[in-house]
Every structure is written in C-alpha cells, then in structure tokens.
Amino acid sequence: MKGCARSTADVGRREMQRTKWTRATLIRKHGGRCHLCNEPVDLKDPASPRYATIDHVVPLSRGGRDLLDNLALACRACNEKKGATMPQEPKP
C-alpha cells in the first residue's frame, strides 16, 4: 500500500514539474505575449483576466494532442473566449 501512495505522489510531482517547464518554454517561445491577442500576459495574479494559461491550439476535444507543438501561451480571457474552436474557425 505504501508503495502505491509514493508512486502516486511521484507521478503528481513529475506532472507539476512538466507543467512548470512547459509554461516557462511557452513564455519564452511567445515572448510573454498571448498568441491570440498579442498582449502581454500576467505572470503573477491568477485572478487576472490577463493571467498566462496554456492553450491547446487544436483542442483536445477536436483531436488535438497534448504535445508542445500544439500548445501556446494565451491570456485567460482569450483562452476562455476561444473555447474549443479550431484555428480556422471564427471566434465566438
């Protein structure tokens, strides 16, 4: 039983490290700007509509993959507005 708990904790820790690395990589890739509106993202205040989020360019629900080439930096407001639309579709 103890081994399972440690294994689950290790998986969670690796996932958190992966997410931090991915976010840092996207911030560098996009110069700290939202790929949708090109405005600077907020890196400190999670309650801000400009807060940096990770966007799946092709949404997972539409067949996109959870790979770096399908991820982009987006502010929370733009990412929520985009929803599950595809890049060629008009935004709501």
N, C-alpha and C positions, 0 to 999 in steps of 0.2 A: 504494500500500500504506500509506504513512504517513498519508494522509487517513482511511483506514478505522480505524486504531488511534486516532486522535484522536477520530473520531466515536463510537467505542465508549466511550472514556473520558468524553466529554461526556455521553453517554446515562447512564452509570453515576453521574456526578456529579449530574445533574439528578434521577435517581431517588432518590439519597441525600438531596438537599435536599427533595424532595417528601415522603419518609418522615418526615424531621425535622419539617417543617411539619405534616403530618397528625397525628403523635404529639402535638406541642405543642397543636394545636387540640383534640384529643380530651381531653387532660389538662384544658384549660380547660373544655370542654363538660361533662365529668363530675366536675369539682371534685377531680381526683386520686383518684377512687374507682372501684373495679371496678363495672361496670354489672350484674354478676351477683350479687355478694355484698355490695356497698356498703361494703366495707372499703377503707381507704387502700392505694394501690399503692406499691411500692418503685420509686423512680426511679433508684437508684444501683447496686444489686447485681444484675447479670444472672443470677447463680446462685440468687437468692432465689425461692421459690415465689410471692411477692407481687409480683414484678417486673412492670412495666407492659408489656402486649402489646396489639396491635391485633387485635380480634375482628371477623370478618365476622358480623353478626347473622344474616343468611341466608347460609349457607356458599356459597362459590363452586361447590362440587361439587353443590349443590342448586339452582343457578340464580341465586344472589345475584350482585350486581355489585360491582366494586371502586370504589365511589363513597362519598363522605363520609357520605351519609345511611344507608349500610349498614355503617358502621364504628363501633365502640365501644371504649372502654378496658376492658380486662379484666386481672386478675392472671393470671400464667402458670398457676397451679393451676386456676383456674376455666375458663380458655380450653381447657386440655388436657382437663379433665373434660367440658366441653360438646361438644368434638369437632365433628362435622358435623350435630348435631341442629338442628332448626328451633325458633324461639322457642316455638311452641305445644306442642312435644313434651316429654315428661318427660325430665329429665336422668338420665343413667346413674348 
